[in-house]
């Protein structure tokens, strides 16, 4: 009887010890994704960019105002479109950093920020604005859109498929630098020749604010290193701008009684980005 009592006690103690070890191991795994991380990424970004001319006014001495975009172009014949595509694609590279919390044995939550350098310019020729009107096309005119750096601040939620593999979703606010340039040649066949309308070139720059959403997978490498692959879609909204070219003095031999030409346009920007990255997780428990 005494032997069985001691044997039962020994088995119970061994079970408690094993459970304690398992609990400790599970706790270490559970904490292994918790901590601050810093990494770098390389990827490819495709930008969906549409430019639309919304209005053009020619103003004269006195009360005369001529709106040339009523019905696309007032009095114009032949093909006419107030919109043009400035789609482009380019490489992007930059750092990212964040912090993750283990909120349950298999669930991760966190916050992340990233900044990516990129630069790509798309240009259309024949008009100083995103507008096609065959009757007045001039090969010396052009309009270009440059998509530059982008950045974001996002939340992340992940699920551990295994202790070392995580699937995650991410969403938040995003920013992008965009430049739009209207070029009006100073040749004698242009409305910007010497003695007519100035300035010849006008650039509008803006940092657009929008939103982004995406998903990815992360896997632990040796030590505290973590690799990832990610896709994100971003919508940066619409960039509105208005340019004014003036003629001085007025009246003049070239401008007549025209005082200025005012053009307004919209630039709509959306992007798709595929990236890979490697980060270091500052958490000893992840080793």
C-alpha positions as CSV (number, residue, x, y, z in Angstrom):
1,X,0.0,0.0,0.0
2,X,2.8,2.4,0.9
3,X,4.6,1.6,-2.3
4,X,1.6,2.3,-4.4
5,X,1.1,5.6,-2.5
6,X,4.7,6.7,-3.2
7,X,4.5,5.6,-6.8
8,X,1.2,7.6,-7.3
9,X,2.8,10.6,-5.7
10,X,5.9,10.3,-7.9
11,X,3.7,10.0,-11.1
12,X,1.7,13.0,-10.0
13,X,4.9,15.0,-9.3
14,X,6.3,14.0,-12.7
15,X,3.1,15.0,-14.4
16,X,3.2,18.4,-12.8
17,X,6.8,18.9,-13.8
18,X,6.0,17.9,-17.4
19,X,3.0,20.3,-17.5
20,X,5.2,23.0,-16.1
21,X,7.8,22.5,-18.7
22,X,5.2,22.4,-21.5
23,X,3.6,25.6,-20.1
24,X,7.0,27.3,-20.0
25,X,7.7,26.2,-23.6
26,X,4.3,27.4,-24.8
27,X,4.8,30.7,-23.0
28,X,8.1,31.2,-24.7
29,X,6.5,30.4,-28.1
30,X,3.6,32.7,-27.3
31,X,6.0,35.6,-26.5
32,X,8.4,34.9,-29.4
33,X,6.6,37.3,-31.8
34,X,6.3,40.1,-29.2
35,X,8.6,43.0,-29.6
36,X,10.0,45.9,-31.8
37,X,11.3,45.1,-35.2
38,X,13.2,47.0,-37.9
39,X,13.6,45.9,-41.5
40,X,14.0,46.8,-45.2
41,X,12.0,45.9,-48.2
42,X,12.3,45.8,-52.0
43,X,9.3,45.7,-54.3
44,X,7.5,46.7,-57.5
45,X,4.8,49.3,-57.7
46,X,2.2,49.7,-60.5
47,X,0.4,53.1,-60.5
48,X,-3.0,53.7,-62.0
49,X,-3.0,57.4,-62.8
50,X,-5.7,59.3,-64.7
51,X,-5.6,63.0,-65.6
52,X,-8.8,64.9,-66.4
53,X,-9.0,68.5,-67.6
54,X,-12.1,69.9,-65.9
55,X,-12.1,73.5,-67.1
56,X,-10.4,76.1,-69.3
57,X,-11.3,79.8,-69.3
58,X,-9.9,82.4,-71.6
59,X,-10.4,85.9,-70.1
60,X,-10.3,89.1,-72.0
61,X,-10.3,92.9,-71.3
62,X,-13.8,93.7,-70.3
63,X,-16.6,91.2,-69.3
64,X,-15.8,88.5,-71.9
65,X,-15.0,85.0,-70.6
66,X,-14.7,82.0,-73.0
67,X,-15.1,78.5,-71.5
68,X,-13.5,76.1,-73.9
69,X,-14.5,72.9,-72.1
70,X,-18.2,73.1,-72.5
71,X,-19.0,69.7,-74.1
72,X,-15.3,68.9,-74.0
73,X,-14.3,71.8,-76.4
74,X,-16.7,74.4,-77.5
75,X,-17.0,74.5,-81.3
76,X,-14.3,71.8,-81.8
77,X,-14.8,69.1,-84.4
78,X,-13.2,65.7,-84.6
79,X,-12.1,63.3,-81.7
80,X,-12.1,64.9,-78.3
81,X,-11.4,63.5,-74.8
82,X,-10.9,65.4,-71.5
83,X,-9.0,62.5,-69.9
84,X,-5.6,60.8,-70.4
85,X,-3.9,57.9,-68.8
86,X,-0.5,58.3,-67.0
87,X,-0.1,54.8,-65.7
88,X,3.4,53.6,-64.8
89,X,5.3,51.0,-62.9
90,X,8.6,51.1,-61.1
91,X,10.8,49.6,-58.4
92,X,10.5,50.8,-54.8
93,X,12.8,50.4,-51.8
94,X,12.7,51.5,-48.2
95,X,12.7,50.8,-44.5
96,X,9.9,49.6,-42.2
97,X,9.5,49.3,-38.5
98,X,6.8,48.3,-36.0
99,X,5.8,46.5,-32.8
100,X,3.8,43.3,-32.4
101,X,1.9,41.9,-29.4
102,X,1.0,38.3,-28.7
103,X,-2.7,38.7,-27.8
104,X,-3.5,35.0,-27.8
105,X,-1.5,31.7,-28.4
106,X,-2.1,32.0,-32.2
107,X,-3.0,35.6,-32.7
108,X,-0.7,38.6,-33.2
109,X,-1.6,42.4,-33.3
110,X,0.6,45.3,-34.0
111,X,1.3,48.6,-35.7
112,X,3.8,49.4,-38.5
113,X,5.2,52.4,-40.4
114,X,7.0,52.3,-43.7
115,X,8.6,54.7,-46.2
116,X,9.6,53.8,-49.8
117,X,11.6,55.6,-52.4
118,X,10.3,55.4,-55.9
119,X,10.3,57.7,-59.0
120,X,8.5,57.4,-62.3
121,X,7.3,60.0,-64.8
122,X,4.7,59.5,-67.5
123,X,4.2,62.1,-70.3
124,X,1.7,62.8,-73.1
125,X,2.5,65.0,-76.0
126,X,0.2,67.3,-78.0
127,X,-1.4,69.3,-75.2
128,X,-0.2,71.2,-72.1
129,X,-2.9,69.4,-70.1
130,X,-4.5,65.9,-69.9
131,X,-6.8,66.7,-72.8
132,X,-6.9,65.5,-76.4
133,X,-8.3,67.8,-79.0
134,X,-7.0,67.1,-82.5
135,X,-7.7,70.5,-84.1
136,X,-5.4,72.3,-81.7
137,X,-2.8,69.6,-81.0
138,X,0.8,70.8,-80.9
139,X,3.8,68.5,-80.7
140,X,5.6,71.2,-78.6
141,X,3.1,70.9,-75.8
142,X,3.3,68.2,-73.1
143,X,1.9,67.2,-69.8
144,X,3.6,64.8,-67.3
145,X,2.8,63.2,-64.0
146,X,5.6,62.0,-61.7
147,X,4.8,59.5,-58.9
148,X,7.4,59.6,-56.1
149,X,7.9,58.3,-52.6
150,X,5.1,56.7,-50.7
151,X,4.7,56.0,-47.0
152,X,2.1,54.5,-44.6
153,X,1.0,54.0,-41.0
154,X,-1.0,50.8,-40.5
155,X,-2.4,48.3,-38.1
156,X,-1.6,44.6,-38.5
157,X,-3.5,41.4,-37.3
158,X,-1.9,38.1,-37.8
159,X,-2.6,34.4,-37.3
160,X,0.1,31.8,-36.6
161,X,-0.2,28.9,-38.9
162,X,2.8,27.4,-36.9
163,X,5.1,28.8,-34.3
164,X,7.3,30.3,-37.1
165,X,4.8,31.1,-39.9
166,X,2.3,34.0,-39.7
167,X,-0.4,35.1,-42.1
168,X,-1.5,38.7,-41.6
169,X,-3.7,41.5,-42.9
170,X,-2.9,45.2,-42.7
171,X,-4.7,48.5,-43.3
172,X,-4.2,52.2,-42.5
173,X,-3.4,55.6,-43.8
174,X,-1.0,56.2,-46.8
175,X,0.8,59.1,-48.4
176,X,2.4,59.7,-51.8
177,X,4.4,62.6,-53.4
178,X,3.0,63.5,-56.8
179,X,4.2,66.2,-59.3
180,X,2.2,67.4,-62.3
181,X,3.9,69.5,-65.0
182,X,2.3,71.5,-67.8
183,X,4.8,72.4,-70.6
184,X,4.0,75.0,-73.1
185,X,6.8,75.5,-75.7
186,X,8.2,78.9,-76.4
187,X,8.4,78.2,-80.2
188,X,6.7,80.6,-82.6
189,X,3.8,78.1,-83.1
190,X,3.0,78.1,-79.4
191,X,0.7,80.3,-77.3
192,X,3.7,80.7,-74.9
193,X,6.1,82.3,-77.5
194,X,7.8,85.5,-76.4
195,X,5.3,88.3,-76.1
196,X,2.4,85.9,-75.5
197,X,1.3,83.9,-72.4
198,X,3.7,83.1,-69.5
199,X,5.0,81.1,-67.7
200,X,5.8,78.4,-70.2
201,X,6.2,75.6,-67.6
202,X,4.1,75.1,-64.5
203,X,4.6,72.4,-61.9
204,X,2.3,71.5,-59.1
205,X,3.5,69.3,-56.3
206,X,1.5,67.7,-53.6
207,X,1.7,65.0,-50.9
208,X,-1.6,63.0,-51.3
209,X,-3.2,61.4,-48.4
210,X,-5.3,58.2,-48.8
211,X,-5.7,54.7,-47.5
212,X,-4.1,51.3,-48.0
213,X,-5.0,47.7,-47.4
214,X,-3.2,44.4,-48.0
215,X,-2.0,41.0,-46.7
216,X,1.1,39.0,-46.4
217,X,3.0,36.1,-44.9
218,X,6.0,36.2,-42.5
219,X,8.4,33.4,-41.6
220,X,11.1,33.2,-39.0
221,X,14.6,32.6,-40.2
222,X,17.7,31.9,-38.1
223,X,18.0,33.8,-34.8
224,X,15.8,36.9,-34.6
225,X,15.5,37.4,-38.4
226,X,12.0,37.4,-40.0
227,X,11.3,37.4,-43.8
228,X,8.0,38.5,-45.4
229,X,6.2,38.8,-48.7
230,X,3.3,41.4,-49.0
231,X,0.8,42.8,-51.4
232,X,-0.9,46.2,-50.8
233,X,-3.5,48.2,-52.7
234,X,-3.6,52.0,-52.0
235,X,-6.0,54.7,-53.0
236,X,-4.5,58.2,-52.8
237,X,-7.6,60.1,-54.0
238,X,-7.6,63.0,-56.4
239,X,-5.1,65.8,-56.8
240,X,-6.8,69.1,-57.9
241,X,-4.8,72.0,-59.5
242,X,-5.4,75.2,-61.3
243,X,-2.8,76.9,-63.6
244,X,-2.9,80.5,-64.8
245,X,-0.9,81.9,-67.7
246,X,-1.0,85.6,-68.2
247,X,-0.2,88.0,-71.1
248,X,1.5,91.3,-70.3
249,X,1.1,94.0,-71.4
250,X,-2.5,93.7,-72.5
251,X,-3.6,94.4,-75.2
252,X,-0.7,93.1,-77.2
253,X,0.0,92.2,-80.9
254,X,-0.1,88.4,-80.1
255,X,-2.6,88.2,-77.2
256,X,-5.1,90.8,-78.5
257,X,-7.4,91.6,-75.7
258,X,-6.8,88.3,-73.9
259,X,-5.5,88.7,-70.3
260,X,-5.0,85.2,-69.2
261,X,-5.8,81.5,-69.7
262,X,-6.9,79.5,-66.6
263,X,-6.8,75.7,-66.7
264,X,-8.0,73.3,-64.0
265,X,-7.4,69.5,-63.9
266,X,-7.6,66.5,-61.6
267,X,-5.0,63.7,-61.1
268,X,-6.4,60.5,-59.7
269,X,-3.9,58.0,-58.2
270,X,-4.1,54.4,-57.1
271,X,-1.3,51.8,-56.7
272,X,-0.6,48.1,-56.4
273,X,2.6,47.1,-54.7
274,X,4.3,43.7,-54.2
275,X,7.2,43.6,-51.8
276,X,9.6,41.3,-50.0
277,X,11.4,42.2,-46.8
278,X,13.7,41.1,-44.0
279,X,13.5,42.4,-40.5
280,X,15.2,41.9,-37.1
281,X,12.9,41.3,-34.1
282,X,14.4,42.7,-30.9
283,X,13.1,40.0,-28.6
284,X,15.4,37.5,-26.9
285,X,12.5,35.0,-26.5
286,X,12.3,34.6,-30.3
287,X,15.6,32.9,-30.5
